[in-house]
Amino acid sequence: MKDKETLRKEALIFAYLHHTGVLASSNLAGEVFASVIYFGIKDDFTVYFATSHSTNKFKNIVLNKKVAFCIGTGPEYKSIQIRGNAEMVFEDKQQEGIDLLESLYKDHPKEEWPINLVSKLKEGGFVLVKITPTNVSYLDINQFSTDNNIYELYS
């Protein structure tokens, strides 16, 4: 079996190759909402994304900061599952997240690409959200082994 640091590096490479993931959030009544988001990720699996104040995910996070986030929806048999706490990031602490998202925009300079919404953060119609992980799991069933192929990277 691979050591935890090797698996962490593999998981990060996998995450860096993806620009979208699925965010699950819930309101106080426990109703769950899932949404595809464009994201930036740091080496410690902290995730940043921008969203409008009118979205369900924004409204849910205001009420309940606990979220789940998944990277990898096929065709590979790999995924990263992150559970953590989401928080709004405001003006003086936004630069790290903005830099991550803007680096994605450089790779995809289409005007209509949603990551271009970063410019609207400064206008106030959008908010930057940071997910701080409490648990990170990496699933790789491409690797045939007697293990269950789910590796806890952070808990």
Salt bridges, closest charged atoms under 4 A:
GLU5 OE2 - ARG8 NH2 2.96
GLU10 OE2 - LYS2 NZ 2.37
GLU76 OE1 - HIS18 NE2 3.84
GLU96 OE2 - LYS42 NZ 2.96
